[in-house]
């Protein structure tokens, strides 16, 4: 019965090749939802990904559409919409998940007087990071809405982190982007509500994803997370995917404009 829960429904996942996005692909597919995922991968890493997705689709008897395109370019979004609508009917998208992890990990200032300007954050770095990890969600939501792809009771979910509220080394641009995403989601929750969309943001706990490991001092963050989390471990991508699954259920239709902590209580300490 559970495999039919989301039959004939679609999820569009921006950033679905690893981490939270990929865990969500697996969770939703195993519960009968068709998935279109966008990612950027070189050929040598895309091949095993495609094999894994094909096996998952066959096992779960769902359709999984992989798109190796730049979700941050207008041309990429338009190309996706053209191809996607060849398979997915109108009013079939239950979920738009924004899981894009692309940003600059530079300090605001450096003590090295001989360092060039490229070693510190520029306005362009901040602008790029903010669009990638925040504002692009608005463009994608409006595009899907304009093409009549959302269901009458659909979900839009973004991912933030505690780094939006605390200082982590090299995280300034991403912190700005995540803070922007949280504010954007509030306005989207209100202004898109008449169209049936419920917009929420998930704040995951420290998770050992490939993106986290790029952050300076990530090993220390993981160590602190393991000690600080009352559940005795750090968050896993599957923990977040499970909550995204719950938010897609009909019973979650009254959750809108929320910031949901998915961290085992880590934020309480």
Secondary structure as UniProt FT lines:
FT   HELIX           2..4
FT   TURN            5..8
FT   STRAND          10..14
FT   HELIX           19..29
FT   TURN            30..32
FT   STRAND          34..39
FT   HELIX           43..60
FT   STRAND          64..68
FT   TURN            71..72
FT   HELIX           74..84
FT   TURN            85..87
FT   TURN            90..91
FT   STRAND          93..98
FT   TURN            113..114
FT   HELIX           117..119
FT   HELIX           123..130
FT   HELIX           131..135
FT   HELIX           136..146
FT   TURN            147..148
FT   STRAND          150..160
FT   HELIX           162..164
FT   TURN            169..170
FT   HELIX           172..191
FT   HELIX           193..195
FT   STRAND          197..204
FT   TURN            210..211
FT   HELIX           212..214
FT   TURN            216..217
FT   HELIX           218..228
FT   TURN            230..231
FT   HELIX           237..248
FT   HELIX           250..252
FT   TURN            253..254
FT   STRAND          259..262
FT   TURN            264..265
FT   HELIX           266..268
//
